[in-house]
Amino acid sequence: MSLTAPKHRLHPKAIKAWRIKGLMYSVIYGLFTAAFFITRLFLDIPLSIGIIMGGITLFLAALQIFIIPKIRMIYWGYEIKDNEIDIQHGLIIIKRTLIPMARIQHVDTEHGPIMRKFELATLNIATAGTEHKIPALDFETARTLRKKIASLAALSDDDV
Amino acid sequence: MMMSDYKRQHPFMILMSLITQLKSLFLPFVLVLLFQNQGGGDFYTDALFLAITGGILVLSVLYSIFKWFFYRYSLKEDALIVRSGVFIKKRRYIKPERVQTTSMEAGILLRMRGLVSLKVETAGSKIEAEFTLEALKPEDAKAIQNYLKGDVKETFAEEEEAEPSFIEIGLKDLFLAALTSGNVGIAFLFIFAVVSQFIEFVPDEFVSELQGSLIGQGLLLIFIIGVLVLIASWIISIIRYMLRFSLFKVTMEEDELTITRGLIVKRTFRVKKHRIQAVNIVEGILREPFSFATVECEVAGGGSYEPGHKITLFPLIRKNNLQKTLKSVLPEYSVEFNLSPLPKRAMRRYIVRALILYVPIIPVFFFYPISLLVLITLPIALYFGILRYKNGGYEIKENMLIQRSRMIAKTTVIAKRRAIQDITLTQTILQKHRNLVHFDMTVMSTPSHKTFRLKDLPSSTMEEFNDWLQKNTQNS
């Protein structure tokens, strides 16, 4: 994209967290495949279906554990400017979102179990109609950004 | 003063509420009745059934009366207070400054009694109205509207002051608008639904006879029936449109617009001008050749005034009249624009997008050569692809962003900077080679928000949008 990429990156630990998430999803797909083979002990279903299922599972696992986290990290960027938040993310399709500070209605942080393990949090930014996320920030950064955005957004007191 | 007294709605609300309840009971009732009949004439079940029906009826009536009795509102100094609830008491405070829009409505029943219903939407309300007063005397509704407008004193003042200016739609324009409204699809579905319902009641022998004759007469008959159904749908859509938009009138006051429309169900929609987020100029394919356009607006939290959450500002307007009319209604949006066209390199992508739908059906051609007939539509698709490219454009003009694109209808969106919630630019790997991006802008709308997309802009425009968006929003 021609506009200079946003300055800040996500925390490098995010890759590991995403990989673990990917692994967990892969385990779930794996369970479905396993369920198929168990069913096959009792019912007469063609083996080929099972092979295809296994193949898809392996493919998705490779994608989600090894490939996607890295690419995602490369493109993820954000920047909190005085009057705008600039977010870029994507894998094949790169999305660049510009949110005027004056439009922001509220910000909050959240973290799920895996992210908490890595001491990472997601920053949620909501305007009157849309919602945006900056995932995988370390706790300290997330807290600082939340405060910063809250005070910057409060300055421009615009009614809808 | 009378001001702090709680008022009830017109007792007619009891009947309204009863009707709504009976409506929701109607289907279960019919179902029970059907099963009942199958069981045969057992006296006790019959009696039980009657008793339950009677009981429900009495309860409904009582509930409606109580509901009316406990639903009270009051116009206080700083807030409109609504108290309601038969078992669970509710008390709601609505601050006039938080109210986004109010709309008045009167169905046949209400109009026979000369009453109206009033809907009030606040910033938080999404799909359902914040609250609805189902039956009011028009003067009471007016009083509430005036109160919410902020003129507390005026609540009891005389109605007439300086007559505000307004715009109406003439009968000829209304007819033209209906003729070109292109709601054929919806009406067609409606007819289809009715016919398929009707078929169930037709005796079986008749159906089989009809089928025999259909095959006998060949495809011609089916074709004729199809055409007739389409024509009928069209006529119905025209009538529906005319009923919906007859007596259309936009009244302009200093900071408010009042839109009235409808012959059978009369609706009034009142909106503060600064709640309007964007204006769309829509030129449907049937209207464009005659230089006609429709103007709609996006309103933050507008409620359900028209189907599809649209709010029509002018049902039909001649394009050479557009700027003049916009100036008198919403002067901010009356901007002369001179859009920057899309870059040449985008055209190929527009054409590919228009034709790509044909690719998956290529294998079918080999198996069923008759399907090659589909290719008749290819030139049309190609034409639309090129048209989409040619019509696409954008311009930043002071505090306004103007964007034009086309799916079927050509749509020009004019949005104020302060209404834009966010701008998103999307780029695929293929676009990267050509330095193009998709441009999305989101504005608040009913029920939540609306995103307008313009495809394949040069990526260099990102800088421009970024700078523009960052400018101080204070005086926009």
Chai-1 contact restraints between the chains, C-beta under 6 A:
chainA,res_idxA,chainB,res_idxB,connection_type,confidence,min_distance_angstrom,max_distance_angstrom,comment,restraint_id
A,M1,B,Q427,contact,1.0,0.0,6.0,A-B,restraint_1
A,M1,B,S459,contact,1.0,0.0,6.0,A-B,restraint_2
A,S2,B,S459,contact,1.0,0.0,6.0,A-B,restraint_3
A,S2,B,S460,contact,1.0,0.0,6.0,A-B,restraint_4
A,S2,B,M462,contact,1.0,0.0,6.0,A-B,restraint_5
A,L3,B,M462,contact,1.0,0.0,6.0,A-B,restraint_6
A,L3,B,E463,contact,1.0,0.0,6.0,A-B,restraint_7
A,L3,B,N466,contact,1.0,0.0,6.0,A-B,restraint_8
A,N83,B,Q470,contact,1.0,0.0,6.0,A-B,restraint_9
A,E84,B,Q470,contact,1.0,0.0,6.0,A-B,restraint_10
A,I92,B,I429,contact,1.0,0.0,6.0,A-B,restraint_11
A,I93,B,T426,contact,1.0,0.0,6.0,A-B,restraint_12
A,I93,B,T428,contact,1.0,0.0,6.0,A-B,restraint_13
A,I94,B,Q427,contact,1.0,0.0,6.0,A-B,restraint_14
A,K95,B,T424,contact,1.0,0.0,6.0,A-B,restraint_15
A,K95,B,T426,contact,1.0,0.0,6.0,A-B,restraint_16
A,R96,B,L425,contact,1.0,0.0,6.0,A-B,restraint_17
A,T97,B,D422,contact,1.0,0.0,6.0,A-B,restraint_18
A,T97,B,T424,contact,1.0,0.0,6.0,A-B,restraint_19
A,L98,B,I423,contact,1.0,0.0,6.0,A-B,restraint_20
A,L98,B,N466,contact,1.0,0.0,6.0,A-B,restraint_21
A,L98,B,L469,contact,1.0,0.0,6.0,A-B,restraint_22
A,I99,B,D422,contact,1.0,0.0,6.0,A-B,restraint_23
A,P100,B,L469,contact,1.0,0.0,6.0,A-B,restraint_24
A,A102,B,T473,contact,1.0,0.0,6.0,A-B,restraint_25
A,R103,B,Q421,contact,1.0,0.0,6.0,A-B,restraint_26
A,T127,B,Q421,contact,1.0,0.0,6.0,A-B,restraint_27
A,A128,B,Q421,contact,1.0,0.0,6.0,A-B,restraint_28
A,A128,B,M444,contact,1.0,0.0,6.0,A-B,restraint_29
A,G129,B,Q421,contact,1.0,0.0,6.0,A-B,restraint_30
A,G129,B,T442,contact,1.0,0.0,6.0,A-B,restraint_31
A,G129,B,M444,contact,1.0,0.0,6.0,A-B,restraint_32
A,G129,B,S448,contact,1.0,0.0,6.0,A-B,restraint_33
A,G129,B,H449,contact,1.0,0.0,6.0,A-B,restraint_34
A,T130,B,Q421,contact,1.0,0.0,6.0,A-B,restraint_35
A,T130,B,D422,contact,1.0,0.0,6.0,A-B,restraint_36
A,T130,B,T442,contact,1.0,0.0,6.0,A-B,restraint_37
A,V160,B,A123,contact,1.0,0.0,6.0,A-B,restraint_38
A,V160,B,A300,contact,1.0,0.0,6.0,A-B,restraint_39
